[in-house]
Amino acid sequence: MPQNINLVPSEVVKERALHQAYNKFVIFSLVILVAAFSVLGVFAYLVSSTQKQISTLNNEIAAKERELEKLKNVEKSGAILTSRLEFIQNLMNNKVYYSKVMEEIKSRTIPGIVVSSISVSDIFEISVSGTAASTTALQNYVTGLVAGPDNLFFDAKIFEVSVKEGGGTASFRVTVQTKAEEIVGVK
Amino acid sequence: METGLSSEVKINTTIIKSYKSLILGLLFLVVSSAVSYFISYPLYNKYLANKSEIELKVEQISVLDKKLAQLEKVKQLADTIEKHNLLTEQAIASKDDIPVVMTMIQLIAENSGVAIESFSYSGMSRTVSTTKASSTSTSAPTPPGVGDSDNDAFKMNISVKGKFDDVLKFIQNLEDYRRLIDVSSFSYSAEQRVTEDSRLTDGISLRVLLTSFFKDFSTTAASTIDIDKHLPLIQKLESMNYEAVDLSDVTVGKDNPFSPFEDTDAESETGVEEEGAGAETDTTDTGQEPGVNTLDTNDSSSTDVEANPGDVNEVLQEVLQQEGVQQP
């Protein structure tokens, strides 16, 4: 039976084994190095990619903020408009239309009356002065001022009457109240 | 000796050769570690930070999208809001544009066929009182209910002369004018009481206290926009008369400010000379000397600014000076 005889010196064998181990270590290190650079590459790619994504998002945010700012200005204008409309509505609701008073006085003045002045004594109290052809005419005028259901006036009072000597004409001053709901905020 | 030395060197070379692979491997490991620690790790951290930042930004975009969606309705109304804002600005100014209002009144008077005898600026009033005015005919009753808000107003006493129907038309035109000018009080009187044949003369004189409001809305806080609710008001405002007044082209500059009036074209520039032709000698009933034009912003007292018909430019300039408004 043939026997294997190892003629290589044991030191050489040892050295060879050591070399092989070193080589394996080198290969292992090389793999580690490659892996390290691969990871580096992956991270570099990810960072670059996320940076691009952030940049895109920043642009998107800036565009949306610009649009929002624009809309906020519109919103502010809308708020101003709403406030202004409410304010105007309030003013209109409380506006006193004295032209209606004048029209009413015009329509209710009878031929025997000559009006010399009309003035506002209070917001709803109108003072009418003038000359009446007779006291009867004055009486008719005062009665006519408040007559009828759709009348603008009520509570007419004769304040002053001065009959001229010899009868005939009489100067007068009459006050009359106006219905607020007819002249305020309604036209 | 020589043989011994060469053998030592040989041994050292062999040692170096034998450790070459080991050194190379170690070098690779060191480089790998350095790359990982000094480059890859910071990159990893940077990646994580970017990832969080992206999440935040996506969230931010989501919030912005929600806000934009909420304001989408406003976006659709943008044109309408702008248009109506212009309309309401004509109805209520943001500042005390007294000269503009005076010019508007002058135009209304012209269109109504009455002649303005006097303008009397009666001062400013902050926060109009809601209480009823006193019961004297010369007092200024204020429209009830408008004083709750912090609004400003200025008042003017104006005397006009004309036929009854024209004076009535003047009042109606003031009431129907888009720029809100309230008639706070009025007093009519016949120019001549009764003629010999007991007939009322055609001409009457009207003295009227006007209140014009203004309010600055620029500090208005955001609120719900509800234009539909006010559509009837908007339609009413649109139907009201309005004539834009532009005082920007008024001729300014005079060599001698104390020199008397010249026959300039100033009257024709504002187009008010025609109405005044028939009442060129009219003066106010205050008994004040013409030309004594002092203005008092105290609400309780007023000083008339004399204004012959057609002299509106002079009156305006004086009011501008008194109000400290710079002319363009």
Boltz contact constraints between the chains, C-beta under 6 A:
constraints:
  - contact:
      token1: [A, 22]
      token2: [B, 21]
      max_distance: 6.0
  - contact:
      token1: [A, 22]
      token2: [B, 22]
      max_distance: 6.0
  - contact:
      token1: [A, 23]
      token2: [B, 21]
      max_distance: 6.0
  - contact:
      token1: [A, 25]
      token2: [B, 25]
      max_distance: 6.0
  - contact:
      token1: [A, 26]
      token2: [B, 21]
      max_distance: 6.0
  - contact:
      token1: [A, 26]
      token2: [B, 24]
      max_distance: 6.0
  - contact:
      token1: [A, 26]
      token2: [B, 25]
      max_distance: 6.0
  - contact:
      token1: [A, 29]
      token2: [B, 25]
      max_distance: 6.0
  - contact:
      token1: [A, 29]
      token2: [B, 28]
      max_distance: 6.0
  - contact:
      token1: [A, 29]
      token2: [B, 29]
      max_distance: 6.0
  - contact:
      token1: [A, 30]
      token2: [B, 28]
      max_distance: 6.0
  - contact:
      token1: [A, 32]
      token2: [B, 32]
      max_distance: 6.0
  - contact:
      token1: [A, 33]
      token2: [B, 28]
      max_distance: 6.0
  - contact:
      token1: [A, 33]
      token2: [B, 31]
      max_distance: 6.0
  - contact:
      token1: [A, 33]
      token2: [B, 32]
      max_distance: 6.0
  - contact:
      token1: [A, 36]
      token2: [B, 32]
      max_distance: 6.0
  - contact:
      token1: [A, 36]
      token2: [B, 35]
      max_distance: 6.0
  - contact:
      token1: [A, 36]
      token2: [B, 36]
      max_distance: 6.0
  - contact:
      token1: [A, 39]
      token2: [B, 40]
      max_distance: 6.0
  - contact:
      token1: [A, 40]
      token2: [B, 35]
      max_distance: 6.0
  - contact:
      token1: [A, 40]
      token2: [B, 39]
      max_distance: 6.0
  - contact:
      token1: [A, 40]
      token2: [B, 40]
      max_distance: 6.0
  - contact:
      token1: [A, 43]
      token2: [B, 40]
      max_distance: 6.0
  - contact:
      token1: [A, 43]
      token2: [B, 43]
      max_distance: 6.0
  - contact:
      token1: [A, 43]
      token2: [B, 44]
      max_distance: 6.0
  - contact:
      token1: [A, 43]
      token2: [B, 47]
      max_distance: 6.0
  - contact:
      token1: [A, 44]
      token2: [B, 43]
      max_distance: 6.0
  - contact:
      token1: [A, 46]
      token2: [B, 47]
      max_distance: 6.0
  - contact:
      token1: [A, 47]
      token2: [B, 43]
      max_distance: 6.0
  - contact:
      token1: [A, 47]
      token2: [B, 46]
      max_distance: 6.0
  - contact:
      token1: [A, 47]
      token2: [B, 47]
      max_distance: 6.0
  - contact:
      token1: [A, 50]
      token2: [B, 50]
      max_distance: 6.0
  - contact:
      token1: [A, 53]
      token2: [B, 54]
      max_distance: 6.0
  - contact:
      token1: [A, 54]
      token2: [B, 53]
      max_distance: 6.0
  - contact:
      token1: [A, 57]
      token2: [B, 57]
      max_distance: 6.0
  - contact:
      token1: [A, 60]
      token2: [B, 61]
      max_distance: 6.0
  - contact:
      token1: [A, 61]
      token2: [B, 60]
      max_distance: 6.0
  - contact:
      token1: [A, 64]
      token2: [B, 64]
      max_distance: 6.0
  - contact:
      token1: [A, 68]
      token2: [B, 67]
      max_distance: 6.0
  - contact:
      token1: [A, 71]
      token2: [B, 71]
      max_distance: 6.0
  - contact:
      token1: [A, 71]
      token2: [B, 74]
      max_distance: 6.0
  - contact:
      token1: [A, 71]
      token2: [B, 75]
      max_distance: 6.0
  - contact:
      token1: [A, 74]
      token2: [B, 74]
      max_distance: 6.0
  - contact:
      token1: [A, 74]
      token2: [B, 78]
      max_distance: 6.0
  - contact:
      token1: [A, 75]
      token2: [B, 74]
      max_distance: 6.0
  - contact:
      token1: [A, 75]
      token2: [B, 222]
      max_distance: 6.0
  - contact:
      token1: [A, 77]
      token2: [B, 81]
      max_distance: 6.0
  - contact:
      token1: [A, 77]
      token2: [B, 85]
      max_distance: 6.0
  - contact:
      token1: [A, 78]
      token2: [B, 74]
      max_distance: 6.0
  - contact:
      token1: [A, 78]
      token2: [B, 81]
      max_distance: 6.0
  - contact:
      token1: [A, 78]
      token2: [B, 225]
      max_distance: 6.0
  - contact:
      token1: [A, 79]
      token2: [B, 220]
      max_distance: 6.0
  - contact:
      token1: [A, 79]
      token2: [B, 222]
      max_distance: 6.0
  - contact:
      token1: [A, 79]
      token2: [B, 223]
      max_distance: 6.0
  - contact:
      token1: [A, 80]
      token2: [B, 217]
      max_distance: 6.0
  - contact:
      token1: [A, 80]
      token2: [B, 220]
      max_distance: 6.0
  - contact:
      token1: [A, 81]
      token2: [B, 81]
      max_distance: 6.0
  - contact:
      token1: [A, 81]
      token2: [B, 84]
      max_distance: 6.0
  - contact:
      token1: [A, 81]
      token2: [B, 85]
      max_distance: 6.0
  - contact:
      token1: [A, 82]
      token2: [B, 223]
      max_distance: 6.0
  - contact:
      token1: [A, 82]
      token2: [B, 225]
      max_distance: 6.0
  - contact:
      token1: [A, 83]
      token2: [B, 217]
      max_distance: 6.0
  - contact:
      token1: [A, 83]
      token2: [B, 220]
      max_distance: 6.0
  - contact:
      token1: [A, 84]
      token2: [B, 88]
      max_distance: 6.0
  - contact:
      token1: [A, 84]
      token2: [B, 217]
      max_distance: 6.0
  - contact:
      token1: [A, 85]
      token2: [B, 230]
      max_distance: 6.0
  - contact:
      token1: [A, 85]
      token2: [B, 233]
      max_distance: 6.0
  - contact:
      token1: [A, 88]
      token2: [B, 91]
      max_distance: 6.0
  - contact:
      token1: [A, 88]
      token2: [B, 92]
      max_distance: 6.0
  - contact:
      token1: [A, 89]
      token2: [B, 233]
      max_distance: 6.0
  - contact:
      token1: [A, 90]
      token2: [B, 146]
      max_distance: 6.0
  - contact:
      token1: [A, 91]
      token2: [B, 146]
      max_distance: 6.0
  - contact:
      token1: [A, 91]
      token2: [B, 180]
      max_distance: 6.0
  - contact:
      token1: [A, 94]
      token2: [B, 143]
      max_distance: 6.0
  - contact:
      token1: [A, 94]
      token2: [B, 144]
      max_distance: 6.0
  - contact:
      token1: [A, 94]
      token2: [B, 145]
      max_distance: 6.0
  - contact:
      token1: [A, 94]
      token2: [B, 146]
      max_distance: 6.0
  - contact:
      token1: [A, 95]
      token2: [B, 182]
      max_distance: 6.0
  - contact:
      token1: [A, 96]
      token2: [B, 143]
      max_distance: 6.0
  - contact:
      token1: [A, 97]
      token2: [B, 175]
      max_distance: 6.0
  - contact:
      token1: [A, 98]
      token2: [B, 183]
      max_distance: 6.0
  - contact:
      token1: [A, 98]
      token2: [B, 186]
      max_distance: 6.0
  - contact:
      token1: [A, 99]
      token2: [B, 171]
      max_distance: 6.0
  - contact:
      token1: [A, 99]
      token2: [B, 172]
      max_distance: 6.0
  - contact:
      token1: [A, 99]
      token2: [B, 175]
      max_distance: 6.0
  - contact:
      token1: [A, 102]
      token2: [B, 168]
      max_distance: 6.0
  - contact:
      token1: [A, 114]
      token2: [B, 194]
      max_distance: 6.0
  - contact:
      token1: [A, 114]
      token2: [B, 200]
      max_distance: 6.0
  - contact:
      token1: [A, 116]
      token2: [B, 190]
      max_distance: 6.0
  - contact:
      token1: [A, 116]
      token2: [B, 193]
      max_distance: 6.0
  - contact:
      token1: [A, 117]
      token2: [B, 188]
      max_distance: 6.0
  - contact:
      token1: [A, 117]
      token2: [B, 189]
      max_distance: 6.0
  - contact:
      token1: [A, 118]
      token2: [B, 188]
      max_distance: 6.0
  - contact:
      token1: [A, 119]
      token2: [B, 137]
      max_distance: 6.0
  - contact:
      token1: [A, 119]
      token2: [B, 187]
      max_distance: 6.0
  - contact:
      token1: [A, 120]
      token2: [B, 185]
      max_distance: 6.0
  - contact:
      token1: [A, 120]
      token2: [B, 186]
      max_distance: 6.0
  - contact:
      token1: [A, 121]
      token2: [B, 135]
      max_distance: 6.0
  - contact:
      token1: [A, 121]
      token2: [B, 137]
      max_distance: 6.0
  - contact:
      token1: [A, 122]
      token2: [B, 135]
      max_distance: 6.0
  - contact:
      token1: [A, 123]
      token2: [B, 141]
      max_distance: 6.0
  - contact:
      token1: [A, 131]
      token2: [B, 194]
      max_distance: 6.0
